Amino acid sequence: MIVALVLGFVAAFVTSIPVAGPIAVLVLQATLEGNRRKSVAIALGSAIAETIYAGLAFAGVTTMLTRVPLFLPVVRAIGAVILVIIGVHFIRKNASPANAEAKKEEPAERGWWMGATISALNPTLFVSWTVIVAFLEGTGWLRHDGGTVLAILGFSLGVGAGIVAWYAVLIAGVLRFRKLLAKRSIDRGVHVLGYVLVVIGIAMAIFMVALPLVRNASHAG
């Protein structure tokens, strides 16, 4: 259980570092606005949902689901739509008020539900954790042992702790340097993150359409 917990922590911390995902962007936006409670709540809500997905992946549930022909296309389509919607939201939004410090913080409950809901509705996490678990098992570092309850619990708790630890570092770093940024710079940064999400979402959609065409062309040839 201890080994599974440590591996879950490290895997979650490392894979959370890229800030192109929807949750990372939401946490960044709330932090740049000076809304620390909301950013922490979003991170915790997301960690809970992703912890469940990681546990299911380790238990072998997602491996079975990936064998269903329609599962991966549906997962990619939903993931692309989520990224585009959130990206457009950020492009149209002004990130910070003139005095971010004076802004009234939103109730933390909204952040919890936002983080948990977006992660729960993002089925790409199924596939992501299936790949991570398969890699760890392939190296021999992580032993499935038939999916014992203690091993699954340890891995899941490690994943949750790793996600929370990374977002704690991210939030602390942004809060430390936020005062050095002008309002216009903060707004521009959030808009750029929005465009990045839209591009990633469109790229996923194109990949979804192009890959079957390439495969059909290669078989035809």
Buried (B, 14 or more C-beta within 10 A) or exposed (E): BEBBBBBBBBBBBEBBEEBEBBBBBBBBBBBBBBBBBBBBBBBBBBBBBBBBBBBBBBBBBBBEBBEEEEBBEEBBBBBBBBBBBBBBBBBEBEBBEEEBEEEEBBEBEBBBBBBBEBBBBBBBBBBBBBBBBBEBEEEEBBEBEEEBEEBBBBBBBBBBBBBBBBBEEBBEEBBEEBEEBEBEEBBEBBBEBBEBBBBBBBEBBEEBEEEEEEEEEEEEE
